[in-house]
Amino acid sequence: MLLKNDKIMLRHFKSEDIEKHIDWVTVETEWKEWDAPWEWLSEADDIDYIERRKSLLDKPTNSRLMIETLAGELVGEVNSYYIDGDCEKLAVGIGIPPLSARRKGHAYAALTLFMEHLFKTRDVLYTQTWSGNMRMIALAEKIGFKEVRRLKDLREVNGEKYDGLTFAVTKAEFDEKRKLLMIKQQNIEIKKFTDVDFDAFAQMVAVCWVEDYKETLYENPPIRMCNRMIQSVKDGFTYLDLLHLDGNPIGFVMYQVDHPESDWCEKEGFGFIREMYIRKDQRKHGYGKILANHAENELKKLLVPHIYLTSDDAIEFWLSVGYVDTGEISKFNGGKILIKEV
């Protein structure tokens, strides 16, 4: 079996790996202080470890795979097992024995690659550790795991009592966490509209109206319509923010607090996400959720009790981020009204 990403590969155990594993249990042993230290009580445990690895030569298994860098260095292994023999609860684990291989992203790259493979046939995965292993806890939380069980004083390490921890993550939570982490590593900014953004904004509005709303534009780019929208911002009735990726606008959100003097007031005093758009080639990357969350946070600062919007084609997206279909129809555009409580 071979799994690979841009950082590491996962493969079956090979005879050439035996020497490295012997070194890990006899020389480079610091990892034993964290990886179930209660299991390393004598030399017999080291021998048993090596013998179990050798058995993988005769019976290769996908439940224990070696972690190899793209440069060909063996740095650890990932494994999976059923918690208490329960076939519904598959847990994953990881070990990176060499100190020289740590803090390089190998653990995150290897465990998430392994989990991607396992999630092809499962909706939930688990991991277990003890409350003294802060590095494993941090890795689990980075991946999206949440604590679901804690057994008080289950383990004793160096005379101290520690809790036994079980974490779980769904496939949807795992995917979302990875997406947000990748986005965080990109050069993304949300900025208030300025006059220098006008051309980019007008172009996005034109595409939004024609391709998403299926509306006919009698002026393209829609200069007058955009001027009206921007005038509403300058008058203090609405807010307009643009999402920039690597310095280029790829989306916008327009929002307000409904007020009788505005040209749209369906629910006075409620926050209203009036328009939101992400360029088509940048969709399905989580940018919509980032922009929606930004607008919600800005409206919360204005102490609105609820936030609403109208939608037809994007209802599934808004339901996925916590909005509820009220069953009401907007008197302004005939769209369904969705509401989220602040």
N, C-alpha and C positions, 0 to 999 in steps of 0.2 A: 504494500500500500504506500502511496506517495501523495502527500498533500503539500502544496507550496504556495507561498505568497511572496511579496517583494522583500521579505526580510529573512525568513527561515523556511525549512522544509521538515515535514514529519514523515518518518519512515519506520520500517520494521527493524528490529534488532539484528545486528550482523556480528560475526565472530570477531571482527576487528574492534568491536566496542568493548570486549571483555576487559582488556587491559585498562581502559579508561575508567570503567566501573570499579575495578579493584583499587585504582588510585583514589577514587572518591570515598571509598569506605575505610581506607587505611592511611591516606596522607591528607588529602584535601577534605577534611571532615566537618568543617564549620556548619555546613547545611544540616547536619544531624541535630543541631541544637534547636532547629525550627520545624523540621519535617518529622512530626510524631516522635519527639525525643524519648518518650516513654518506651518506644519499641527497640531502642539501641542500648541494651543492658550488658552485652558481653560480646566476645569475639564470635561466638556461635551465631549471633544475629548478622554479623558481617558475612560469614560463610553462607548463611541461608539466603541473604540478599543476592550474592553472586550466583549461587546455584539456581535461584529462580530466574535470574536473567539468562543464564545459559540454556534453561529449558525453553526459552523463546525461540531458540534456533531450530528446535524440532517441531515446535507448535507455535508458529507466528500468530499473533493476535492483534486485532485492531483496537483492543482495549488498553494497550500500552505501546506507545510509539516514541521513538527517539527524536529529539530536537537537534537538528543540524543546521548550522548557518549556511548561507549560500557560498561561503568560502570553504565549506567542507569540515568545519569544526563541530564535534559533538559537544553540546553544552547542557543536556538534560533530557528529561522525558515528560510526557503527559500520559495520564491514565484515566480510566473510567471504571466505575463499579456501582453495584446496586446497594443502596443504603439498607442495611438489615435484611438483605436478600429480597427487597421489594422491587419487582421489575418495573414498577411505575415511577420509581425514584432513582434515576441515573445521576450519579455524582461524578464530577471531574476533578482532577488534581494535577499538580505540576511541581516539578523540582528542577532547580538550576543550581547544581552543586558548585561549579567553579566561581570563585569570587570575581575573577577577571571577566566573566560573562554577564555579570549583573549590571543593572542600571544602563542597559543598552536597548531596552524595549523587547528583548527576546521573550520574556515571560508573557507579556500582553500579546505579542504577535503569535506565539505558539498556542496559547490557550484559546484565543478567539478563533484561530484557524481550525482547531480541533472542534470547538463548539459549533462553528458553521457547518461542519460535516455532520455532527450529531443532530443538529436541529433539522436536518432533512427528513428525519423520521420521528421527531419528538417536538412537543410544544413547550416543555419545561425541563430545565436542567438544574442540578443542585451542586453545591460544593460544601465541604466541611473543613473546619480548622479549629484551633483553640484560641482563646482570647489573648494569649501572649504573642501570637504570631501577627504582628501589626502589618508586616509587608504583605502577607497573604490577604488580610482583611482589606487593605488598601487596593490591592489588585482586583479583588472580587467586586468592590464597590465601583471601581473604575469601569469594569465590564458591564455593570448594571445589576449585579446580585443584590438582593435585600435579605436581611436576617429574618428567618421564619421560625427558628427554634434555638433556645439557649438552655443548656443543662448546667446548672450551677455546680461549681467545684468538681467537675467531672474528671479533670486531669490534674496531676501533681508533677511539677517540673522544678527541680532544684529546691525542693522543700516548700514551694509556693503552690497554692491552689488556683486553677484556672477553669473557666467555663468552656464547655464544648459548644461550638457554634455550627449551625446549619443555615445555609443561604440558598435562595432559589431565584431564578430569573426565567421569564417567559421569552419565547422567540421574539415577540413584538417588542418587549422591553429591551432585549439585547440589540435588536436592529436599530431601535431609536437611539440608544445610548451610543452606539458606534457612529451613527450618522451625525449626532450632535458633536461628538469628539472630533470627527473629521472636519466639520464646519468650523469648530473653534480654532483648528490649526490653520485655517485659511485666513486670508486678509479680507475680513468682512467689517463693514461699518454701516451704521444707520445714521443719516444726517438730515437735518432740517432742510427743506427746499430753499434754494437761493436762485437768483435770476440766471446764474450761469448754467443751471440745470434745465432751463426751459426747453431747449431743443430735444434733449434726451427724454424729458418728461412727455412732451407732445408726441414724440414718436411712439412711446409706450402706450399712451392713451389711444392713439390711432389703432394700433394693433389689438389692444384690449377690446375696443368697441367693435371692430370689424370681425376679428377671429373668435373672440370669446363670447361677446354679447350678440353677434350676428346682426349688428346694426349697420345701416347705411350712413356713411359720412358724406356730407355735401361739401366738406372742406377738409383736405388732407395735405399736410397735417392740420388738425383741428385747432387752429390758433385762437379763434374767438371762444370756443368752449373751454380751452385751457386757461385763457385769460379770466373767464368768469370763475373758474375753480380757484385760481390763484388770488383773485380779488377777495373771495370769501376767506382765504387764509389771512390776507392782509387786514381784513375787517375784524379779525379775531373770532370768527364763527367756527372755522375748521382748522385742522392741523394737517400738514402734508410733509411726510418724511420719505426719503429715498434710501433704498438698500444698495450699497456699493460693494462690488466684488473686485478686488485688485484695482480699485480706483474708478471702476466703471459702473454706472447705474444699471441694475438688472431688475429692479422692481420698485414699487411705491405703495404706500398705504395712506389713505385719507380718512380722518376720523374727527369726531366732534362730540360735544355734549348738546343734546337736543334743546333748542331754545326757540321760543315763538318768533323771534326776529330773523331766524335763519330761514333759508329757502326750503329746508327740509326739517320738519319737526313732527315726528310720529309719536314719540314717547318722551314728553318733556322731562328733562332732568336725567334721562338715561344716557349712557355712553353709546355711541353709534359708530361702528366701523363702516364707513360710507363706501369706500372703494379699496380694493387690494389687488395687486397685480404682480406676478412674477413672470419674467420672460420665459417663453416656452422651452427654450434650450437649457434653462436652468431649473426646471421643475423636477420633482421627485428627488430633491437633494436636501429637503428639510428647511429651505429658505422661507417657504410660506409660513411654517410654524414659528420661525424666528421673528418674522415681520408681524404676525398676528400677536405674538406674545409681547412684542415691543409696544404695539398700540394699546393692548390691554393694560400694561404697566403704566403707560402715560395717562390713560383714562382713570386708573385707580388713584393716581396722584390728585386728580380733580374730584375725588370722593363721590364718584357715581355709584348708585346701589346695584345697577345691573348694566350689562353691555349687550347690545343687540345688533343684528345685521339682517340683510335680506339676501336670499340666495335661491337659485334653482339648480344650476348645473354643478355647483361645488358643495352641495349639502353634506355629502359623505365626509369631506375634509373637515367641515366645521363641527360636525358631530364628533369626529375623532379627537378634537381639541377641547371638548367639554360643553359645546353649545347644545341646546335642547330645542327641538321643533315645537313651537307653541301652537301650531295649527292655524295661526292668524295669517292673513294675506295683507301685504302692504297696500295702502291706498295710493301710494306714490308710484310704484313700479310694478305692482302685481306679483312681486316675489314672496316667497315664504319667509316669515319672520322667525328667526332663531335667537334665543336669549341665553346668556350665561350670567350666573349670579357672581358678584364680586365678593 
